[in-house]
Every structure is written in C-alpha cells, then in structure tokens.
Amino acid sequence: MSAVRSHSLAIALAAWSVTGSTHAHSLPAQASPAPRRPVTYLRDETTDVRGSTVKLLGGSTWRTTGLSLLLPITAVIIVRSDSSDIGLLYADGVDEVVTRVSGSVAWDVGTLTSVVRQFDKGAVLQTADGRLWNVPSYDRYDSGWWLPPYPALITSSELYLFNLKKGKRIWVSPTK
C-alpha cells in the first residue's frame, strides 16, 4: 500500500472514529467513536472544480481521491490531524479525502468531535466527550433542526461549533 493511500486511510479512520459513519469507508463495525481529537482546519470556498482538482478562494489547490461533485462557490472545511498535506474535506454533507497540490494555507486549531444529543430544541448540545454547550437563541433555529449524531468541529476559542454535515457555524459557550 502506498504511503499516500495509507495516510488517506488513517485520515478516513480518524474521521470515522469521530463521526461513527461508514458512509464512504469500509471499517470494522466494532470500532467505537472517539470523544474528541485536536486538529487543524481550513475554512474556504471553492472557485473552480474540474474532475478531481479543487481550487479554493484562498489560493490553494487540492486533489480528491475520486471525481469531485462539488460546485464552484461552495463553502468547505478541510480538517487534518497532523502536519501533512492530506486532510478530509467537508462540504454539503459530503466528506472526501484530499491532498494539497499547491498554494499556502493558514491553518486554524480546533477539536473534532461529534454532537450526540440535543436538549430543549437545540438550546443545549452534548458532544461525545460529555461536555454541554449552550446555544444562543438566534442560532437555535439551526441547532434545533440538526438531528444528532453529526460530526462537529469546535474552534480553539470555544466560541463556535461547526456542523460538518451541514457546513454551518453557530455560536456556543461551554456550560459551567
């Protein structure tokens, strides 16, 4: 198995361990979800998508493992668990393993987890590690409709939670 394919599988396994999804991955059914994982991530938008090549507004170019079905001007989040150029791209409910081909990237730091329960119509969310997050009233319209479990990314400041399945960001604050 090539080093790139092996690393791609490791990223896919890491994503599966957080989301519990076997959608695009052939993984053992007995594996259990990891509660949280420190990662770096990139938020950007597609400018051009041709075959398996995806160009982003920030100037970087990425190659997917297969034919990409993304459209131009699609918001994306690329998550990686180490300092390599391989990550998992989330957009419009799809996740794809990607490799950076060119361009520089300003990575942010966050925590990859999953939301496992919601309370009071999305006013409080519980992540896989057992933490509870308050959602302000203006973001409850979104969080109230999201049905757990779903993969989530929490920014290092713990001010935002991204629903990676929907590609949306909401404000959150940890409960005391």
ABEGO torsion letter per residue (X at the ends): XBAAAAAAAAAAAAAAAAAGBAAABBBBAABBBBABBBBBBBBBBBABBBEABBBBAAGBBBBBABBBABBBGBBBBBBBABABABBBBBBGGBBBBBBBABEBBBBBBBBBBBBABBBGGGABBBBAAGBBBBBBAAAAAAAAABBOBBBBBBBAAGABBBBAAAGBBBBBBBBX
